[in-house]
Amino acid sequence: MRKSISVAFFSTVATLLILGVAVMGLSQLVLFSRYFAQERFDTLDDVGELAGRTVGYFWDDITRREEMDSALDQLDLIGESANVYLFFTDAQGQVVLASSSDHLAREQIPGEVLDNVERAAQEAGGVYHELGRMKDSFDEEFYVSARPIARDNVTEGYIFVCASGQMLDDFVGRFASNFLLSACLMLICASVLTMFLMRSLTEPLHRISEAAQKFGGGDFSVRVEDVEGDGEIADLARTFNTMAANLQQIDSSRGQFMGNIAHELRTPMTTIKGFIDGILDGTIPPELHNHYLQLVSQETGRLARLVQNMLDLSKLESGEYQVNARMFNIWETLTGVALSAEQRINDGQIDLEGLTMDERVLVYADPDLIHQVVYNLLDNAIKFTPAGGVIRFSVEKLGPEAEISIWNSGQGISPEALPFVFERFYKEDQSRGLHARGAGLGLHICKVLVNLSGGQIRVESKQGEWCRFVFTLPVEVPGRGDLLKLTDDTTAPGPEGAARR
């Protein structure tokens, strides 16, 4: 059967309380019993000493009737005042005088008891103590204090002072009843307080559990409310809310991504299908076939780039890609990428500035990764540079790293969009109109690749005039472990509903 945390906690507390009360009760009972016994024996010793002095004055004449009656009267008075009874024996243990003989089972005290009294007189300060029946001399248990009566170091008799052991039983009974009553009241109060405490502790846990169940059912908007403080439960609630917000953001970004991908796939496929159908059914005349087949080829290449970007990003973020870093000239990469895009640059009537083969700046990175970074940045610059615009390259060595920048004239990026341009799926232009091509992966891949190469990337822009992407790379072979690894900040999705420009 499922046991809730409240039941488990209450059971544990109740068990500990009961065990604690039991241990405390037993220890108190033992201590009080010892104290009670010691108090009884001290009282009996005092009475025995008094009675011994009283009877000692006429011990020699104890056998005469009138003296015995007088001594007996005095013993009765002492016994009644101290709630004890006394008796005397001769040296052989024969009872010769007793304040009461109701509890004596025999008139002769066993010699073993007398030996114990003698031994106690020599070893324990002169008094023998016992709680028992004194070798069946009594019909019930008694507290016994005994000492010898000696004259000239010769024992002439013994004095026994006794108190009923029933007094201890009565004391234990009263103590047990009072202790049980107090323990029950304490347990009831502790149980009530524990229930209130558990309610205050478990109520936030119940809210967290309910929120987690709803969250597991697909409701990513659920949050744990009204949990405050600095304790572990409050930390758990805040952690849950943070996790829920992140997962909701991821889910929203995933939904946006799927919409983007669906649109990006549907648009070229629809175009391709329309052109092919037009060629097949004769709508497009034969003299225009080559033109439309070139458009089909362009759309096919667009699909291939989209799929490749998705595969590259998946491989990078899963850690499958192995970085093969070495020293190489960054200008060769910049020039090679620019030459490969020469046709697009010429078609767009864009001027290139800053490219040179005369300079040589060595950087330490994976050439293939950096080629992809430069390709994505240049592709982005070409898309957003108007006809007659300029794209400018520059490389500057700054201490242990080189700073590479690609600048382009044009509309630039709005200040509101600048913090998000490197996030996955972010597009500044949500209209999917002119220059809204791509699925929002290129710049995010650039950030991942640059970080993986041990550098950083940033963007600068003046809206309506220009935009500049800058990234850094080490110019020396770093120490082992110095290359940056993929971290959460390089793979975190952008703001909800966003997709890169």
LOTORDREN-941573 format. One line per field, with one value per residue (C-alpha): z, y, x; residue number from 1. Coordinates in Angstrom, 1 decimal, padded with zeros to 4 digits. Example, Ala and Ser with C-alpha at 12.3 -4.5 7.8 and 13.67 -1.06 7.14 Angstrom:
2
Z <- [007.8 007.1] $
Y <- [-004.5 -001.1] $
X <- [012.3 013.7] $
num <- [1 2] $
//
This chain:
501
Z <- [000.0 -000.9 002.1 001.9 003.3 005.9 007.2 007.1 008.9 011.5 012.1 012.5 014.9 016.9 017.2 018.4 020.9 022.3 022.5 024.2 026.7 027.4 028.0 030.1 032.2 032.8 033.7 036.1 037.6 038.3 039.7 041.9 043.1 044.2 045.8 047.6 048.8 050.0 051.8 053.5 054.6 056.0 058.0 059.2 060.3 062.3 063.9 064.6 066.2 068.5 069.4 070.1 072.6 074.2 074.8 075.6 079.0 080.3 078.0 081.0 082.7 079.5 080.7 083.7 082.8 084.0 082.1 079.0 079.0 079.4 076.6 074.4 075.0 073.9 070.8 069.9 070.2 068.0 065.4 065.1 064.8 062.0 060.5 061.1 063.4 065.4 067.0 069.0 069.1 071.3 070.1 068.7 066.7 069.0 069.0 072.5 071.9 069.0 068.5 066.3 065.4 062.8 059.9 061.5 060.0 062.6 066.1 065.1 062.6 060.4 061.2 057.6 058.2 061.4 059.7 057.0 059.8 061.4 058.1 057.3 060.7 059.9 056.2 055.6 058.5 060.9 059.3 057.2 054.5 052.7 050.6 050.8 053.1 055.0 054.3 054.7 058.1 056.9 055.0 052.5 051.4 053.8 053.9 056.7 058.6 061.1 063.4 066.3 069.9 071.3 074.7 075.2 071.5 072.3 070.4 072.8 070.4 067.2 066.4 063.3 062.0 059.2 056.8 054.4 050.8 049.8 050.1 047.0 045.0 046.0 045.0 041.7 041.0 041.7 039.7 036.7 036.7 036.9 034.3 031.9 032.2 031.6 028.7 027.1 027.4 026.0 023.1 022.2 022.2 020.2 017.7 017.2 016.8 014.4 012.3 012.0 011.2 008.6 007.0 006.7 005.3 003.0 001.5 -000.7 -001.7 -002.6 -004.8 -006.4 -006.9 -008.5 -010.7 -011.7 -012.6 -014.8 -016.3 -017.1 -018.8 -021.2 -019.5 -019.6 -018.4 -014.8 -012.0 -008.3 -006.5 -003.0 -001.9 -000.3 002.0 001.9 002.8 000.7 -000.3 -001.5 -003.4 -005.0 -006.0 -007.5 -009.3 -010.6 -011.9 -013.6 -015.2 -016.3 -017.8 -019.6 -020.9 -022.0 -023.8 -025.4 -026.4 -027.8 -029.7 -031.0 -032.2 -033.9 -035.4 -036.7 -038.3 -039.8 -041.1 -042.5 -044.2 -045.5 -046.9 -048.3 -050.2 -052.4 -052.8 -054.0 -056.3 -057.7 -058.1 -059.9 -062.3 -063.0 -063.6 -065.9 -067.9 -068.1 -069.0 -071.5 -069.6 -069.7 -073.4 -074.3 -074.8 -071.1 -069.8 -069.1 -067.1 -064.9 -064.5 -063.1 -060.6 -059.7 -059.1 -056.9 -054.8 -054.5 -053.3 -050.8 -049.4 -049.3 -047.3 -044.9 -044.2 -044.0 -041.4 -039.3 -039.5 -038.7 -035.6 -034.3 -034.7 -033.0 -030.1 -029.5 -029.3 -032.2 -034.2 -033.5 -033.7 -035.8 -034.9 -036.6 -037.5 -040.8 -042.5 -041.9 -045.0 -047.2 -045.7 -046.2 -049.8 -050.7 -049.3 -051.1 -054.4 -054.1 -053.7 -056.6 -058.8 -056.1 -055.2 -058.9 -059.3 -056.3 -057.5 -054.3 -053.8 -051.7 -049.7 -047.5 -049.1 -049.6 -050.3 -049.2 -045.5 -043.4 -040.0 -038.5 -036.2 -034.3 -035.1 -037.3 -040.9 -041.8 -038.9 -039.6 -043.3 -042.3 -040.0 -042.7 -045.3 -043.0 -042.1 -045.8 -046.9 -044.3 -045.4 -049.1 -048.3 -046.4 -048.5 -051.1 -054.7 -054.9 -051.2 -049.7 -047.8 -046.0 -044.4 -041.8 -039.6 -036.6 -034.3 -030.6 -028.3 -028.0 -030.4 -033.8 -034.4 -037.7 -038.8 -041.8 -042.2 -044.7 -045.5 -045.5 -043.2 -040.2 -037.2 -034.8 -031.2 -029.9 -032.0 -031.4 -028.2 -030.0 -033.4 -032.3 -030.8 -032.5 -034.8 -034.4 -037.4 -037.1 -040.1 -039.1 -042.3 -044.4 -047.1 -048.9 -047.4 -044.9 -046.3 -044.0 -041.0 -038.4 -037.9 -039.6 -037.0 -034.1 -035.8 -036.1 -032.4 -031.6 -034.0 -032.8 -029.2 -030.0 -031.6 -028.4 -029.5 -029.1 -031.5 -031.3 -033.5 -033.9 -035.9 -036.6 -037.8 -041.3 -042.1 -041.4 -039.6 -038.4 -037.2 -035.3 -034.0 -032.4 -032.7 -030.8 -032.6 -030.5 -029.7 -026.3 -023.4 -023.1 -022.0 -022.8 -025.9 -025.0 -025.0 -025.9 -022.9 -022.2 -023.3 -026.8 -027.2 -025.4 -027.5 -028.0 -026.7 -027.0 -030.5 -032.0 -035.1 -036.4 -039.2] $
Y <- [000.0 003.5 005.4 009.2 011.3 012.7 009.2 008.1 011.3 011.0 007.3 008.1 010.9 008.9 006.0 008.2 009.9 006.6 005.2 008.3 008.4 004.7 005.1 008.2 006.4 003.4 005.5 007.6 004.6 003.0 006.3 006.9 003.3 003.6 006.9 005.6 002.5 004.6 006.9 004.0 002.5 005.8 006.1 002.6 003.2 006.2 004.4 001.4 003.6 005.3 002.0 000.4 003.2 002.9 -000.8 -000.9 000.7 -002.2 -005.0 -007.0 -006.9 -007.5 -010.9 -009.4 -008.9 -005.3 -004.2 -006.1 -004.3 -001.0 -001.6 -003.0 000.2 002.3 000.1 000.4 004.2 004.4 002.0 003.8 007.2 006.0 003.5 000.6 -002.3 -003.6 -006.8 -008.0 -011.3 -012.8 -013.8 -017.1 -015.4 -016.1 -013.3 -012.0 -008.7 -007.5 -004.5 -006.7 -010.3 -010.4 -010.7 -013.0 -016.4 -017.9 -017.1 -018.1 -015.9 -018.1 -018.2 -017.2 -013.9 -013.3 -014.0 -011.4 -008.8 -009.5 -009.2 -005.9 -004.6 -005.2 -004.2 -001.7 000.6 -001.5 -001.8 -004.6 -003.7 -006.1 -005.9 -009.3 -012.0 -012.6 -016.3 -016.8 -015.1 -012.9 -013.6 -010.8 -008.6 -006.0 -003.3 -004.5 -002.6 -004.8 -004.3 -006.2 -005.2 -005.7 -005.1 -005.3 -006.5 -009.4 -009.7 -010.1 -009.7 -008.1 -005.4 -005.5 -002.5 -003.4 -001.5 -003.1 -003.5 -002.9 000.8 000.5 -001.2 001.6 004.2 002.5 002.3 006.0 006.9 004.8 006.1 009.7 009.2 007.5 010.3 012.9 010.9 010.5 014.3 015.0 012.5 014.0 017.6 016.4 014.6 017.7 019.9 017.4 017.3 021.1 021.0 018.3 020.2 023.3 021.1 018.9 021.4 022.9 019.3 018.5 021.6 020.6 017.1 018.3 020.7 017.9 015.6 018.3 019.1 015.4 015.5 018.1 021.3 023.3 026.5 025.1 026.7 026.2 029.2 030.6 028.9 031.4 031.3 030.1 026.4 023.3 023.1 026.7 026.0 022.9 024.9 027.7 025.0 023.4 026.7 027.5 024.0 024.4 027.8 026.5 023.5 025.6 027.9 024.9 023.4 026.8 027.1 023.5 024.3 027.5 025.5 022.8 025.6 027.2 023.9 023.0 026.4 026.2 022.7 023.4 026.6 025.2 021.9 023.7 025.8 022.7 020.8 023.8 024.2 020.5 020.1 023.2 021.6 018.2 019.5 022.0 025.2 026.3 026.5 024.5 027.6 028.4 024.9 025.6 028.8 027.0 024.0 026.4 027.7 024.1 023.5 026.5 025.4 021.9 023.4 025.4 022.2 020.5 023.4 023.4 019.6 019.9 022.8 020.7 017.7 019.9 021.4 018.0 016.6 019.6 019.8 016.0 016.3 013.9 016.3 016.0 019.2 018.9 022.2 023.3 026.6 028.1 031.5 033.0 035.2 032.1 031.0 034.5 034.8 031.2 031.7 035.0 033.5 030.7 033.3 035.4 034.8 035.8 038.9 040.0 039.3 041.4 044.2 044.2 045.6 043.7 045.6 044.5 041.2 040.6 037.7 039.7 039.5 036.4 036.0 032.5 031.2 027.9 026.3 023.7 025.1 023.3 024.8 028.3 027.9 027.1 030.2 032.5 031.0 031.5 035.1 036.0 034.4 036.4 039.6 039.0 038.4 041.7 043.9 045.9 046.4 048.8 048.0 047.0 044.0 044.7 042.1 042.9 040.9 042.3 040.6 041.5 039.8 036.1 036.2 037.5 039.4 038.7 040.9 041.0 044.3 045.0 048.1 047.9 048.0 046.5 045.0 046.6 047.2 044.9 042.0 042.3 040.1 037.3 037.0 034.0 032.1 029.1 029.7 033.5 035.6 039.4 039.4 037.3 038.1 035.5 038.2 039.5 038.2 036.0 032.9 030.2 028.4 030.5 028.1 029.7 032.3 029.9 027.3 030.1 030.7 027.0 026.6 029.7 028.7 025.2 026.7 028.6 032.0 034.4 036.0 039.2 041.5 045.3 047.3 050.7 050.3 051.7 051.9 048.9 045.6 043.9 040.4 039.9 036.7 035.9 032.9 032.0 032.7 030.2 026.6 026.7 024.5 021.2 021.6 025.3 025.0 025.9 023.1 023.3 024.7 025.3 028.9 027.9 025.6 027.4 028.4 031.9 033.8 032.2 032.4 033.6 032.4 033.9 036.4] $
X <- [000.0 001.3 002.4 002.3 005.1 002.7 001.9 005.6 006.7 004.0 004.7 008.4 007.8 005.2 007.5 010.4 008.2 006.9 010.4 011.6 008.8 009.3 013.1 012.5 009.8 012.0 015.0 012.9 011.4 014.8 016.1 013.1 013.0 016.6 016.0 012.9 014.8 017.7 015.4 013.6 016.9 018.1 014.9 015.2 018.8 017.8 015.0 017.2 019.8 017.2 015.6 019.0 019.8 016.4 016.5 020.2 019.6 017.7 018.9 020.2 016.8 014.8 013.6 011.8 008.1 007.8 010.9 009.8 006.4 008.1 010.5 007.6 005.6 008.5 009.1 005.4 005.6 008.8 007.3 004.0 005.7 008.0 005.5 007.9 008.1 011.0 012.1 015.2 016.9 019.5 022.9 021.5 018.7 015.8 013.3 013.0 011.1 009.0 006.7 004.5 004.8 002.1 004.5 007.1 006.9 009.3 010.7 014.2 016.2 018.4 022.1 022.9 021.1 022.9 026.2 025.3 024.5 027.9 029.7 027.9 028.9 032.5 032.5 029.7 029.7 027.8 024.3 022.9 020.3 017.9 014.8 013.2 011.8 015.1 015.3 011.5 011.5 008.6 005.4 006.1 008.9 010.2 012.9 015.2 017.9 019.8 022.7 024.3 024.0 027.5 029.1 032.8 033.2 030.8 027.5 024.7 021.8 020.5 018.0 015.9 013.9 011.5 009.1 006.7 007.9 004.3 005.2 007.4 004.7 002.3 004.9 005.5 001.8 001.3 004.3 003.3 -000.3 000.9 003.6 001.2 -001.3 001.4 002.9 -000.5 -001.2 002.3 001.8 -001.6 -000.1 002.9 000.6 -001.5 001.6 003.1 -000.1 000.0 003.7 003.2 000.4 002.6 005.5 003.5 001.1 003.8 004.9 001.3 001.1 004.4 003.2 -000.1 001.8 004.3 001.4 -000.2 003.1 003.7 000.3 001.5 000.3 003.6 002.0 001.4 003.5 003.8 002.3 002.4 005.7 007.9 010.9 014.5 014.0 014.6 010.9 010.9 014.0 012.4 009.3 011.5 013.6 010.4 009.1 012.4 012.4 008.8 009.5 012.6 010.7 007.8 010.2 011.8 008.5 007.4 010.6 010.3 006.8 008.0 010.9 008.5 006.4 009.5 010.8 007.3 007.2 010.8 010.2 006.8 007.7 010.5 008.7 005.6 007.7 009.5 006.2 004.6 007.5 007.8 004.0 004.1 006.8 005.1 001.6 003.0 002.0 005.6 006.8 009.9 012.0 011.6 012.4 016.0 015.1 012.6 014.9 017.5 014.9 014.1 017.9 018.1 015.2 016.6 019.9 017.9 016.3 019.7 021.3 018.4 018.7 022.5 022.2 019.9 022.3 025.3 023.6 022.5 026.0 027.6 025.2 025.5 029.3 029.8 032.0 035.8 037.7 040.8 042.6 045.8 047.5 046.3 046.1 042.6 042.9 043.0 039.6 038.1 039.3 038.2 034.7 034.3 035.4 032.9 030.1 031.4 028.3 025.9 027.9 028.0 024.3 023.6 025.9 027.8 031.3 033.9 036.4 039.3 040.1 043.8 046.2 049.2 048.6 049.2 047.5 047.8 045.0 044.7 041.3 039.7 039.7 036.5 034.6 035.9 035.1 031.5 031.4 032.7 030.3 027.3 028.3 029.0 025.8 023.9 025.7 024.9 021.2 020.8 023.1 021.1 022.2 025.2 026.1 029.4 030.7 034.0 036.4 039.0 041.4 043.2 045.6 045.0 047.4 046.7 043.8 042.8 039.6 037.8 034.9 032.5 030.8 027.9 025.9 022.2 019.2 021.1 019.5 017.1 018.3 015.5 016.7 020.4 020.4 018.7 020.3 022.5 019.6 018.2 015.2 015.3 014.3 014.1 011.7 008.7 006.8 008.6 008.8 011.9 015.1 013.3 015.0 016.5 015.3 017.1 020.0 023.0 024.0 023.4 025.7 028.3 028.2 028.5 031.4 033.3 032.9 034.0 037.1 038.0 036.7 033.7 031.3 029.3 027.2 027.1 024.7 023.4 019.8 019.3 023.0 025.2 025.7 029.0 029.7 032.9 034.5 037.8 040.2 043.4 046.6 048.6 048.3 046.4 047.2 045.4 041.7 041.6 039.3 035.8 033.3 029.7 027.7 024.1 024.3 025.4 022.5 019.7 016.7 015.8 012.8 009.4 008.1 011.4 013.3 016.6 016.7] $
num <- [1 2 3 4 5 6 7 8 9 10 11 12 13 14 15 16 17 18 19 20 21 22 23 24 25 26 27 28 29 30 31 32 33 34 35 36 37 38 39 40 41 42 43 44 45 46 47 48 49 50 51 52 53 54 55 56 57 58 59 60 61 62 63 64 65 66 67 68 69 70 71 72 73 74 75 76 77 78 79 80 81 82 83 84 85 86 87 88 89 90 91 92 93 94 95 96 97 98 99 100 101 102 103 104 105 106 107 108 109 110 111 112 113 114 115 116 117 118 119 120 121 122 123 124 125 126 127 128 129 130 131 132 133 134 135 136 137 138 139 140 141 142 143 144 145 146 147 148 149 150 151 152 153 154 155 156 157 158 159 160 161 162 163 164 165 166 167 168 169 170 171 172 173 174 175 176 177 178 179 180 181 182 183 184 185 186 187 188 189 190 191 192 193 194 195 196 197 198 199 200 201 202 203 204 205 206 207 208 209 210 211 212 213 214 215 216 217 218 219 220 221 222 223 224 225 226 227 228 229 230 231 232 233 234 235 236 237 238 239 240 241 242 243 244 245 246 247 248 249 250 251 252 253 254 255 256 257 258 259 260 261 262 263 264 265 266 267 268 269 270 271 272 273 274 275 276 277 278 279 280 281 282 283 284 285 286 287 288 289 290 291 292 293 294 295 296 297 298 299 300 301 302 303 304 305 306 307 308 309 310 311 312 313 314 315 316 317 318 319 320 321 322 323 324 325 326 327 328 329 330 331 332 333 334 335 336 337 338 339 340 341 342 343 344 345 346 347 348 349 350 351 352 353 354 355 356 357 358 359 360 361 362 363 364 365 366 367 368 369 370 371 372 373 374 375 376 377 378 379 380 381 382 383 384 385 386 387 388 389 390 391 392 393 394 395 396 397 398 399 400 401 402 403 404 405 406 407 408 409 410 411 412 413 414 415 416 417 418 419 420 421 422 423 424 425 426 427 428 429 430 431 432 433 434 435 436 437 438 439 440 441 442 443 444 445 446 447 448 449 450 451 452 453 454 455 456 457 458 459 460 461 462 463 464 465 466 467 468 469 470 471 472 473 474 475 476 477 478 479 480 481 482 483 484 485 486 487 488 489 490 491 492 493 494 495 496 497 498 499 500 501] $
//
